[in-house]
Amino acid sequence: MFGTTSTERNTALSQLALDDCLERIAMGDKNALAELFEVTKASVYGFALSIVKNAHDAEDVLQECYVKIWNAAESYVSQGKPMAWILTIARNISTSLLRERSKSSELPDDDWHEHLADYPSVSTDDRLVLEAAMERLGDDERQIVMLHAVTGLKHIEIAGLMSLPLSTVLSKYNRAKKKLRKTLMEGE
């Protein structure tokens, strides 16, 4: 593993662990599903929330996502990107939910604070950044930031997941970072 950073090694190891969980889930291992849920629930919930903009709906997406993972694990083919597969399921459920309900309601601030408190791995600083993102960013920008910052996906993976050109993802990400910086500077 010469020439790789510790972050890249950790990402590769976590991808292998997720692949292992999915393989075990395909064999009917409920403990593997519980492990997968614990490791990925914050990312899936955050991504769903960035799409549906409603805490209750995001929780529904979260639950349905893991049911679908349980049912579809046998068809999963490892390509070294299990998180992208999981988030594709979450995105499909989220967009279906929005189509069914023909809505995209705004998330009240109180709900956002309440649900972030459920995730102790999200620091106070991270909460501030996420709150600013929810308020200041457009839908695509918010999703790109969540996918990159929370789930650790690379921009090219995000482009594939969102069916956008890489240049568009990079542009929206950079624009979002500028908005966040401005928001944080105004807050000081």
C-alpha positions in Angstrom: 0.0 0.0 0.0 2.9 2.3 -0.7 1.8 5.7 -2.1 -1.6 5.6 -0.5 -2.7 7.9 2.4 -4.1 6.5 5.6 -7.5 7.9 4.6 -7.4 6.0 1.3 -6.4 2.8 3.1 -9.2 3.3 5.7 -11.7 3.8 2.9 -10.5 0.7 1.1 -10.8 -1.3 4.3 -14.3 0.0 5.1 -15.4 -0.8 1.5 -14.1 -4.4 2.0 -16.0 -4.6 5.3 -19.2 -3.4 3.7 -18.7 -5.9 0.8 -18.3 -8.6 3.5 -21.5 -7.5 5.3 -23.4 -7.6 2.0 -22.1 -11.1 1.2 -23.1 -12.3 4.6 -26.5 -10.7 4.3 -27.0 -12.5 1.0 -26.5 -15.7 3.0 -29.2 -14.7 5.4 -27.0 -13.3 8.3 -29.2 -10.9 10.2 -26.2 -9.8 12.3 -24.5 -8.6 9.2 -27.5 -6.5 8.4 -27.3 -5.0 11.9 -23.6 -4.3 11.4 -24.2 -2.7 8.0 -27.0 -0.6 9.4 -24.8 0.7 12.3 -22.0 1.7 10.0 -24.1 3.3 7.2 -27.3 4.6 8.8 -26.0 8.2 9.2 -25.0 8.4 5.6 -28.2 6.9 4.3 -30.3 9.1 6.5 -28.4 12.2 5.6 -28.6 11.5 1.9 -32.3 10.7 2.1 -32.9 13.9 4.1 -31.1 15.9 1.5 -33.6 14.6 -1.1 -36.9 14.4 0.7 -36.3 17.4 3.1 -38.6 15.9 5.7 -37.3 14.0 8.8 -40.2 11.6 8.9 -39.9 10.7 5.2 -36.1 10.3 5.6 -36.7 7.8 8.4 -39.1 5.9 6.2 -36.6 5.8 3.4 -33.9 4.7 5.9 -36.1 1.7 7.0 -37.2 0.7 3.5 -33.6 0.9 2.2 -32.4 -1.8 4.6 -35.4 -3.9 3.8 -34.5 -3.7 0.1 -30.8 -4.4 0.9 -31.9 -7.5 2.7 -34.0 -8.6 -0.2 -31.5 -7.6 -2.9 -28.2 -8.6 -1.3 -28.1 -11.8 -3.4 -28.0 -9.7 -6.6 -25.3 -7.4 -5.4 -22.1 -7.7 -7.4 -19.0 -6.3 -5.7 -17.3 -3.6 -7.7 -15.5 -2.1 -4.7 -18.3 0.5 -4.3 -20.9 -0.9 -1.9 -21.8 2.5 -0.5 -22.7 3.7 -4.0 -25.0 0.7 -4.4 -26.6 1.4 -1.0 -27.1 5.1 -1.8 -28.6 4.3 -5.2 -31.2 2.2 -3.4 -31.8 5.1 -1.0 -32.1 7.6 -3.9 -34.5 5.4 -5.8 -36.7 5.1 -2.7 -36.6 8.8 -2.0 -37.5 9.8 -5.5 -40.3 7.3 -5.6 -41.6 8.6 -2.3 -41.6 12.2 -3.6 -43.4 11.1 -6.8 -46.0 9.2 -4.7 -46.7 12.1 -2.4 -46.1 14.8 -5.0 -44.3 16.9 -2.3 -41.0 18.2 -1.2 -41.8 19.9 2.1 -39.2 22.0 3.9 -37.8 20.5 7.0 -38.5 22.6 10.1 -35.4 23.7 12.0 -36.5 21.9 15.2 -36.7 18.6 13.4 -33.2 19.0 11.9 -31.7 19.7 15.3 -33.6 16.8 16.9 -32.5 14.3 14.4 -28.8 15.3 14.3 -28.7 14.7 18.0 -29.4 11.0 17.3 -26.0 10.7 15.7 -23.2 11.3 18.3 -20.6 10.9 15.6 -21.7 14.3 14.2 -19.8 16.9 16.1 -21.2 20.4 17.0 -19.1 21.9 14.2 -20.4 19.4 11.7 -24.0 20.2 12.8 -23.4 23.8 12.1 -22.1 23.1 8.7 -25.0 20.7 8.0 -27.5 23.3 9.2 -26.0 25.9 6.9 -26.1 23.5 4.0 -29.8 22.8 4.6 -30.6 26.5 4.6 -28.3 27.9 2.0 -27.7 25.2 -0.7 -29.8 24.2 -3.6 -31.0 20.6 -3.8 -28.2 19.3 -6.0 -25.6 21.2 -4.1 -26.9 19.8 -0.8 -26.9 16.3 -2.1 -23.4 16.6 -3.5 -22.0 18.0 -0.2 -23.8 15.2 1.8 -22.5 12.5 -0.5 -18.9 13.8 -0.5 -18.6 15.0 3.1 -20.8 12.5 5.0 -20.4 9.3 2.9 -16.9 10.0 1.5 -17.8 9.3 -2.1 -15.5 10.7 -4.7 -16.8 13.3 -7.1 -16.7 10.9 -10.0 -18.8 8.4 -8.0 -21.3 11.2 -7.1 -21.5 12.1 -10.8 -22.5 8.5 -11.7 -24.9 8.2 -8.8 -26.7 11.5 -9.7 -26.4 11.0 -13.4 -24.6 14.3 -13.8 -21.4 15.2 -15.7 -18.3 15.3 -13.5 -17.7 18.9 -14.4 -21.2 19.8 -13.1 -20.7 18.0 -9.9 -17.3 19.7 -9.3 -18.8 23.1 -10.2 -21.8 22.6 -7.8 -19.5 21.3 -5.1 -17.2 24.3 -5.3 -20.1 26.7 -5.4 -21.6 25.0 -2.3 -18.2 25.3 -0.5 -18.1 29.0 -1.3 -21.7 29.4 0.1 -20.8 27.5 3.2 -17.6 29.5 3.8 -19.6 32.7 3.3 -22.2 31.5 5.7 -19.6 30.6 8.3 -17.8 33.9 7.9 -21.1 35.8 8.3 -21.7 33.8 11.5 -18.5 34.8 13.2 
